[in-house]
């Protein structure tokens, strides 16, 4: 049986006829599932030796220039947006400047 074939349903269990129908219905309860959001200002690779030799006050150079947008990830894997760092009541925040096309579909 393929996903496009009609499947008999019971009153308790509605059946989605095709994968496309399932995504168009987008159950609202999925909107309440928590995601971990991470704002990444940059990254670098260091040998273990350099990590073990880290000291207070040391500067680690990242792969981003000052003023470049930072990346915003969902669950540490999916790039969903880019933004800029802002200060809000003595805490850091991120102002969204771009939503990655297709990331939230």
C-alpha positions in Angstrom: 0.0 0.0 0.0 1.4 3.4 -0.9 0.8 6.6 1.1 -1.6 7.9 -1.5 -4.0 5.0 -1.3 -7.2 5.4 0.6 -7.2 3.6 3.9 -10.4 2.7 5.8 -10.7 4.7 9.0 -12.7 4.3 12.2 -14.4 7.1 14.0 -11.7 7.0 16.7 -8.8 7.1 14.3 -8.9 9.5 11.4 -6.6 8.6 8.5 -4.6 11.0 6.4 -4.8 10.0 2.7 -1.5 11.5 1.6 1.6 12.9 3.1 0.8 16.3 1.6 -2.6 16.3 3.5 -0.8 15.6 6.7 1.5 18.6 6.4 -1.4 20.9 5.4 -3.4 19.9 8.5 -0.4 20.7 10.9 -1.8 19.7 14.2 -1.9 22.7 16.6 -0.6 20.6 19.5 2.8 20.4 17.7 3.0 24.2 18.1 3.4 23.7 21.9 6.4 21.3 21.6 9.4 23.0 23.2 12.5 23.5 21.1 16.0 24.5 22.3 17.0 27.8 20.6 20.7 28.5 20.3 22.3 31.8 19.1 25.8 31.1 17.7 28.2 34.1 17.3 30.8 32.0 15.6 33.0 28.9 15.9 36.6 27.7 15.6 38.5 24.5 15.8 41.3 24.1 18.4 43.5 21.2 19.2 42.9 19.5 22.6 46.3 20.9 23.7 45.0 24.5 23.3 41.8 23.7 25.1 43.7 22.2 28.1 45.9 25.3 28.2 43.1 27.8 28.3 43.4 30.5 31.0 41.2 33.3 32.3 41.5 36.4 30.1 42.5 34.4 27.0 40.9 35.4 23.7 39.6 32.8 21.3 39.2 34.0 17.7 36.1 33.0 15.9 35.2 32.8 12.2 33.0 35.9 12.2 33.7 39.6 11.8 32.3 42.2 14.2 28.9 43.3 13.1 28.1 40.1 11.1 24.8 38.5 11.8 24.8 35.6 14.2 23.1 32.2 13.5 20.0 31.0 15.3 19.5 27.2 15.5 16.6 25.1 16.6 17.7 22.0 18.6 21.3 22.8 17.8 21.0 21.5 14.2 18.5 23.4 12.1 19.5 27.0 11.1 16.2 28.9 11.3 17.2 32.6 11.4 20.0 35.2 11.6 20.1 38.2 13.9 22.0 40.7 15.8 22.9 40.8 19.5 21.1 43.4 21.6 21.0 44.3 25.2 17.6 44.1 27.0 17.5 45.0 30.7 21.1 44.1 31.4 20.8 40.8 29.5 21.7 39.7 26.0 19.0 39.1 23.4 18.9 38.5 19.7 16.9 40.7 17.2 15.9 38.6 14.3 17.0 40.2 11.0 16.4 37.3 8.6 14.3 34.1 8.7 16.0 31.4 6.6 13.7 30.6 3.7 12.0 27.2 4.1 13.2 26.7 7.7 9.8 27.2 9.3 7.7 25.5 6.7 
